[in-house]
């Protein structure tokens, strides 16, 4: 599956991706591509 912009949020200067399938979120350490 693909993640759209609605699944990505920036919190406390870090990028968090909300997983709609596993109902959990994980932090992205690397810089976003967009």
JOZI-V102866 format. One record per pair of residues at least 4 apart in sequence whose ideal C-beta (glycine too) atoms are under 6 Angstrom apart, sorted by the first residue. I is the first residue (numbers start at 0). J is the second residue. If there is no record, write none. Layout:
BEGIN
<<I | J> <I | J>>
END
This chain:
BEGIN
<<2 | 6> <2 | 16> <6 | 16> <6 | 17> <7 | 16> <8 | 15> <9 | 14> <10 | 15> <13 | 26> <14 | 27> <14 | 31> <15 | 24> <15 | 26> <17 | 24> <18 | 23>>
END
